Amino acid sequence: MALKYFIQYQDIEDITHRLDIYDDNYLGVEIEIFGNIVLDFAQTEKTLEPIRGNGLSVQLEANLDLTFEELYTSAERTYLVQYQRNSIVLFNGWINPEGYYESFITDTWYITLDCVDGLSFLENLSYVENATGLFFTGKQSQLEVISNCLLRTGINENINTNIDIYYTGLSTALDILDNVFVNTARFVKDDGETIMSCVEVLKDVLEPYAACITMHLGEWYIYKPNQIYSENDPAFFRYDYLGVALAPTTTTLNLREGLGSQIDGFYPHHVNRNQGKSIDRGFGAYRINYKYGFVTNLIENIYLQNLAGVITDWTIGGSADLTLPASGEFGVFLPYDWNDNDPTLVEMTSNTIAVGSAEVLRVGFTIQPDPDQEYLTFFSYRVKITSGGTFYYYNESTGLWQLTTIYINQVDVGLSTVLSDLTTAPTPISGDITIEVIKPVASNSLQTGAGFPRELTLTKATVTPDTQENVQGEIITLQRTDDPSTKVEETVEVFTGDTPSDLYVGTLYKTDELTPTETWFRKGVTEAFPVLRIMGEETMRINANNMILFSGDIYGYLPYLSVLTINNVSGFYMFIEYSYDTKNNIITGKLKQIYGDELTDLIYTSVLDYGNVVRPTIIG
């Protein structure tokens, strides 16, 4: 982008501050202008608020020759701004025309403009491909999801991540966000049409880890407050704005800062004699409502489209004699001949579908007969569930899963199209479901003569969960029992988590994109819990006791993303309010105390959600 305006001045400590305003369509020379810059972060009451947007309030000196009218009359995301303190980038963002204010009383006047980092725009932007607006399909890594969301801000900044939680079996040398996959169908709301906003999607990725995102040093940083409480120098994985790893792949950041009074030799230090303390009560209980979301179809390629002989979601049998239409077309041709049938020949096998025990499935097929067909023909298939060396086949005639013994289900195909719909009994074990399509069988030896072999056409195949029990999700509750606070945090609704089944769009998947996650652990801690239990426990830990809220002005610069100690005040603190007046070198802010010790008095419960979520009451 072309630089159009810039502000540059020294504060009272002789630190240089500079603001650059860019315009792609500008062809002239750079214009120096005059004004003042204040760096702000969104206020919050919660240390674990996942989205931490920031911005600038810029006051510009205008006159009859320099009105800046184009800055506040243009569309949003037109003028890119960058703020540097002492040559270090602290902010990248856009001028937001809605923040315009003008004092118009003399020949020289001031206008105020707000600049935003783009996170606020994401509330109204759907989670779609940024360049085309097309919906995403299939599975994506959580890193890819985050990158896609941030691309919608229009600010192409590097992404840094530090979340030291891992699913059981994953190396702690890897970035969890690059190794956990989600089904993008989860980001479509229950009406089946409305796509979640990018803010909703970002929260959905970050909240189960008790993680946050903010801009720091002009880049995106994803961090866990619990983690930086316990670790002095956290190592962040580094990626460009597209989610491609940078070299070196990690960077270490020291986020510890100290604060005290000038008389005790501290810098930065308290100023303006407006410091004060108040108390926010710790949590006695906390509840998470995990909304599963049922998959509309466990086989995405329901119309069996083949691309160059490959049918996504299916494997063609090695000895199969089926035929396919031209590449890009739909359906499968299944030849049969009354005197040459092999009912054990597997024509095609579906990819595995992970299910839990007691799950009910509906298996459906649409079959068209041969135009010259004169008698019944049997379309044949098997439904198999496997776990280790144990396997069951579903027997439609008995309505039971039978151990080991192979059973072939058959559908009568007469002279017109048949829609087959099988509802299974609850699965006897957790395991992997596969559907095997078998060579059809002719029913009558009189089907002879010219035109044989004939063929059935399989035009549609579906596997869907049966949701008759109206289970909407899971309710997870954490409670303190040792003299707990009576404060109960509002129930948090999340849309992804652990389920042992592909039946739910909220399922998290391991690196292979097939295996659902089950248990997790924090780095350096021996445990194996569902991720949402860890989320709840981390929330209870960081809010373990009454928390001091320390407010007042600070002389000197401190990064928003810091863990502070305050002289003569116990504990560790993080900003929940922050406004940095760059010209006067003063931060007006509020700090909130955080905790991190392990808790031994937590009760964890998990029950199914049938649509009656309520706030918990305190037991202890």
N, C-alpha and C positions, 0 to 999 in steps of 0.2 A: 504493500500500500504506500501511497505517496504522503509524505509528511506535509501538513498544511499549517498547523499552529503548534507552538510550544510555549510552555511556561517554565521558567527556571529561576530559582532564588535560593539563598542561603538562610537557614533558620538561625536562631540566636546562639546555636552551638557551632555555626559555620559549616553545617552539614548541607550538601547540595541536594535540592529536591527538583525533580523535573517531570513535567507532564507533556506527552506528545499526543497530538490529535491527528489521525490519518484519514485521508479521503482518497479512494481509488481514482476518482475522476479529476483530481486537482493536478494542474500542470505548472503552477507558478512557483515562486520561491517561498521558502519557509518564513512564516510570520511570527515574530515574538509577540506574545501578549502577556497581560499581567493579571494575577489573581491569586487565589489561595486554595489549598487542597486539604481535605479532611478524608482520612481513610476509615471506613466504617465496616463493621460486621453485623449481621442480623442478630437481634436480641433473641435469647431463648431462656427458658427456665430449666432446661434439662441438659445435663452434661453429655448425654448420649443422643442428643438431637442429630439425626443422620445427615441432614443437608445444611451446611453452614455457608450461606452465600455472603458475599461482601461487595462493597461498592465504594465509590468516591462521591463526595459532595464538593463540587468545584464552583467557586465564585469567581466570575470573570468581570474585568473592568471593561465596559462597553462605552461607545460614544457614537456620534452621528456618522462617522466614517467606518466604524467597525461595530456593527450591531449583532453579529453572530446569528442572524436570523436563520441561516441555513442549518445551524446545529439543532435547533428545536422545532423546525418545521419538516425535517426529513423523516423518513420511516426509521423505525428502530433497526438496529444492526446495520447502520450506514456508516457511522463514524467510530472507528476503533481508537481506543485510548490506551496508553501505557504510562504507568507511574513508576518512577525510580527514586529510591532513596540512597544517596551515596553510591550511585551507579549500580545498585542492586534492584532488579525488577521486583516490585511487590504487588503489582496489580496489572492485569490485562482485562479489558472489557469493552463495553459499548456505551455510547451516550444514549440515555433513555429520555426521549422527548417529554414523557409524562412528568419528569422531575423539574421541569422548567419553572422558574420564578423570576420576575423582572421588577426592579424598582425603577420607575420611569418618572423622575421628578426634575432632573437637571440635564444639561448637555452631556454630562458624564454620569453614567449610572452603572449599577451592578446587576448581573443576571446570575442565577444559580442553576446549575445543571447537575443531575444525578447520572452517575455512570455505574453500570452493573456488570457483574462477571458472567452473566448469561444463565445462571442457575434459576433465576426467577422466571425467565422465559419458558423454562421446561415444564412449568405447571400447565401450560396450554398447548404444548406440542406433543403429538402422539408419538409412540415408539414405533417409528417406521424408518426405512432406509432414507438417509438424509438427502441424497442427490435425486432420488426418483420418487420418494413417497410411497414406495411399495411395502406391503406387509412382509415381515420376516416369517420364515417357516422353519421347522425342524429344530434342532438343538444348537445352542450357542454356549460358549464358555462365559462365565460371569464377567471376565475381563472384556470380552467382546461386547457384551451387553452394556457395560459401563462406557466403553469407548463410543459405541453407537449413540448413547444418550448424550455424552459430552460433545460429540460432533454437532449435535443440534444447537448448541450454544453459538456456533460459528467461531469459537476461539480455539485454535488448534494448538493446545498446550500439552506438554508431556504429562504423563500420569505416573504417580509414585504410590506404591501400595505396601502396607505393613499390617497384615492380619495373621497373627501366629496361632491360628486354629486349623486343624487338619482332620480329615476323615481318617478313620483307622486304616492303616496300611500305606498312607501317603508319606513320602519322605518330607521331613521338615526343612529340607534344602530347597523346596519348591514353593512357588506362590500359589496359595489356595485358589485365588480368583482365576488363575490360568488353568486350573485343573479340576474345576467343578463345572458341570454343564446343566443347563436348564432347558425346559421345553418352551419355546417362544409362544406356544398356544396359551400358556399361563397368563400372558399379557393382554389377552382379550377378555373383556368383562363378561359377566354371566348372560348378558343379552345376546352374546354370540357375534356382535357387530362392533361395539365400541372398544377401541384400543386404549389401553392405559396410557396415561401421560408419562413422559420421561421422568418426572419427579416421582411418580408412583413406582415406576420400574426401578429407579435408583434406590429408593427406600426398600423395595422388596429384596434387592441384592444385599444391601448393607445391614439392615436391621437384624437379621438372624445372626450376624457376627458381632452385634453391638458395636458397629463401626460407623465412622463419619467421613464426610468428604468436605474439603475446603480448599481455597486457593492459598498457597504459601510460596513465597519467593517466585511469584509469577507462574507457578505450575500447580496442577491438581495433586493434592495429597489425600490419600485414603488411609485412615489410622484408627486404632482402637484406643480410646482413653484408658481402659484398663491396662492395656499393654504398655503405654508410655508412662503410666503410673509406676510400673514395676521395673522398667528397663530404661537406663540412663541414655543409651545411645542406640536407639532402634535402627535396624537396617531396612531400607525401603527398596523394593524391586522397581526398576526404572523402565518405562515404555514411552514410545512416542504417542502422538494423539490417535494413531490408528491401532494402538495396542501391540506394536512390534517392539521387542526387547531392544534396549539400547546397550551400548558398550561404554563403560562397564555396566553390568546388569544390575548392580546394587549401589546404593549410596547410604552412608551412615549420617545420622542427624542427631545433634545434641539439642534437646528441647528443654533442658533444665535452666531456669532463670531464678535470680534472687531479687528481692525487693525489701526495702526498709526505709528508714528515715535518713535525711541528709546529715543529721547530727551524729549518726553512727557510721557515716562514711559510705553509705550506699548510693549507687547510681545504676539504674534509675532509682528514684526515691519519691516518697510521698510529697505532695505539694498542695497548697491552697487550703490546708487545714479543714478539709471536708470529708475526712475518712470516717467510716462507720462500719459497724458489724451488726448483722442480724442472723437469725437462725431459720433454716429450712429443715423440717423433720425428715428423718430417714424413713425407708419403706418397711412396712410390716408385712405387706403381701403384694404380689405382682402377678398378673394373668396375661397369657398370650393366647390368642385365638387363631389357630392355623386353619385357613380355608383351603381344603384339598384341591377343589376344582376337578371335575371328572373329565377325562379325555373323551372327546366326541367319537373318536375312532382310533383304535390302537394300531391300525394299519393305515398309514397316510395315503398310500397309493391304492385307493379302494377300487379304482377302475382299471387297474393292472396295465397301466401304460408301460410300454417297453421303449427303451432308448438304446439303439444299436444292440438289441438282443438281451439287454439287462432289464429286469423288472425290479424296480426299487421295492424293498421290504420283502422280497421273495428270492429264493435260490432255486434255480431249475435243476431237477434231478440229473445225475450223471448219465443214467441210462434212459432218460425220458424220451418219449417220441412225440411230445406236444409240438405244435407249430405256433408261430407268432405272426401277427400282421406286420405291416411295414413299420419301420422305426418311427416312434412318435405317436403311433396309433394305440388303441386300447383293446383289451380283451385277450383271451388265450383260447386256442383251438385244441380240443382234447379228442384225438381220434379213438375209435373203438371198432371192433369187428367181432361178431358173435362167435366165430370159431378161432379167434386168436386173442383171447382176453387173459390178462395177467393181473388179477386184483391186488397183487402185492407191489406192483410197480408204482413208485412214488414219482409223480410227474413234477411236483414243485412243493417246496417247504417254506413256510413263512419264517421271517426272522423271529428270534425268541422274544417273548413278552413276559417281563418279570411280574409276578403276582404274589400277593400274600395268601395265607391260608384263609379259608372261608370266604373267598371272593366268588362272585357269580358273574359269568360272562354270557354274552349273546353272540353267537357265531352265525353270520348270514351270508348267503350266496345267491346270485342271480344267474340262472343257467338258461341258455336258449338251445332248443333241439335242432338237429339237422333238418333243413327244409324238406328232405326226402324221407324223413323218419316215419315209420309205419307202426311201430310198437314201442312199448315202454323201454327206456334205457335208464340205467342206474348211475347217477353221479355219486362218486365215492370219496370219502375223506376221513381223516383221523384227527382227533384232538388229544394232545399228549402233554402231560405236565411232568417235568423232570427236576429232581434235586439230588445232586451227587449221583449215586448209583441207583436211586429209587425212582421209579416212574409209574405213572398211572395213565390209562386210556379212558376216555369218556364213552360210556355205552348209552346211546340214546334210547334204546328199547327198554332198559331197566331204569334209566334215570340215575345211574350211579357211576362213580369213578371206580374202575377195577384195577387192582394192583397187578402190574407186570403183563397180564394177558392182553395181547393186541386186539383191538376191536375197530372194525371199519363201519362208520355210519354211511347209510345210503339214502339218496333222495330220488324219488320216482320222477323221471322226466318224460312227459307224454308228448303231445303234439303242439304244445304252446309253452311260452316262457314260464319258468318256475322260480318263485322266490322262496328260498329256504331260510328258516329262522329257528335256530336251536338255542335254548336257554339251559345252561348247565346247572347241575347241583353245585353247592359251595365247594371250592377247591379243598382237597383233603390235606394239602401241605403248601408251604411256600416254595416257589420254584419258578421254572421257566416254561411257559406255554409255547407250543408250536402247533401249527395247523399243517397237515400233510394232505395234499390233493392227490388222489389215486386214479389210475387209469379207469375210465368208465367201463361198465359191463353191459353188454347187450342182453335183453331179457328173453329173446325168442330166436330159436335157430332158423325160423322162417325168414329172418332178415338176411336174405342172400341176394345175390345177383349184382347187376351193374351198379357202380357207384360206391361199392365198399372199398376200403373202410370209410365209414361216415364219422362225423365229429360233433360233439357238443361244444358250445361256446360259453366259456365262463366270462361273464361281463362285469361282475362286481363281487368283491369279497370284503366283508367287514367283521371286525371283532370289537365289541363295545362293552363297557362295564354295565351291569345291571344295578340301578340305583334305587331299588324299591324301598330300602330301609331308610331313605332320606337322611343319610349321614352326610353332614356338610363339612365336617372337619374334625378338629381336635382342640380341646381346651386344656392348656398347660398352666398349672398354678404353682407358684413358689411362695412359701410362708416362713416367717421367723417364729420360733417357739420360745426363745429365751428373752422374756420381758420385751416383747415386740412393740414397735410404734403402732399406733392405730391408723397411720396414714396408708392408704391403698392407692397405688398408681392406677390411672385409667387403663383399661384393657387395650392391648395393642393387637391389631389385626395384621397377620402376615400371610403371604400367599405361596411361599416355597418352604420346604423343609424335608425331613426324612419320611419316606413311606417305602415299604418293601415292594412296591408295585408300580407298574407302568400305567395302571388304571387312572392315576391322578396326574393332572398337568402340573401340580405343584412339586412333584418329585425332583429331588436333586440327584445328579448322576456323577459317577466317578469318571476318571480320565478316558475310559473306553467308550463313554457316552451310552453305555448299555446297562451297567450295573448300578442300581440305586444305592445311595449312601445309607448307612444305618447308624453308625456311632462315630463320635468325634473326640478329640482331645486337644487341650492347650499345650503348646510347646513347653516342655519341662515338667508337665504334670501327668501323672499316671491316672487315666480315667478313660471311660468309654461310654459316652452319653449321647443321646440325640442332640443335634445342633441347637434346637430350640430350648432344650433344658440348659445348655451352656449359656445361651443368650439370656435366659431368665436369671441364672445364677450370677452372671456378670453384672446384670442390672442391679440385683440385690447387693452385690459386693460394693459397687461404686457408690451406692446410696445406703451404706450399712448403718450409719448412725446420724445423729443430728449434724447438719452441715453448716459451717459458718459461711455466710455471704459477706464478703468484704468489698466495700465500694469506696470510691473516691478518686481524686486526680493523681496521676503519676507523671513526674517530670522525667523525660527520657523515653527512648523507644524500646518497646518489648514486642516480639512477634505475638500475634493472636494465638498461633499454635505453639503454646508453651505450657510447661508444668512448672509452677512457681512455688517457692517457699517465701514466706513473709516473716521478717525478723520480729521476734517476740510474739508471733502468732503460730500456733501449732498446725501441722498438717501440710498437705499439698493442695494446690489450687489451679483451676483453669478458668479462662475468661468465658463468661456467658453474655457480657455486654462489652463493647469496645468501640471507641471513637478516638482516632489519633489526629490531633490538630498539628499538621506538619510544620506550619510557620512558627508556632509557639512551642513546639516540641513537648506537647502535653497529651497524655492519654486519659480520657474520662472513661472509666470502666467499672465493671463488677466482676468479682472473682468468686467462684464457688468451690468449696472444699470437696475433695474426692477421696475415696477409700479404696483399698485393694486387698486387704487381708482375706484369707480363706475363712468361710463361715461354716461352723459345725452344727448349727441349729436350724438348717433349712429342711423343710418338708417339700417334696416334689410329688405332684400328682398329675395324671394325664387321663382324661376321659373323652369319649366321643362327643362331638357337637351335633345335636339334633335341632339346632336353631334356637337354643334357649340360653345364650351366653349372658351371664350376669357378673357383676363385680364380686370378688371374693370378700368374705368377712374374716376377721382375725380369730384364729383358734386359741392361740396362746394367751 
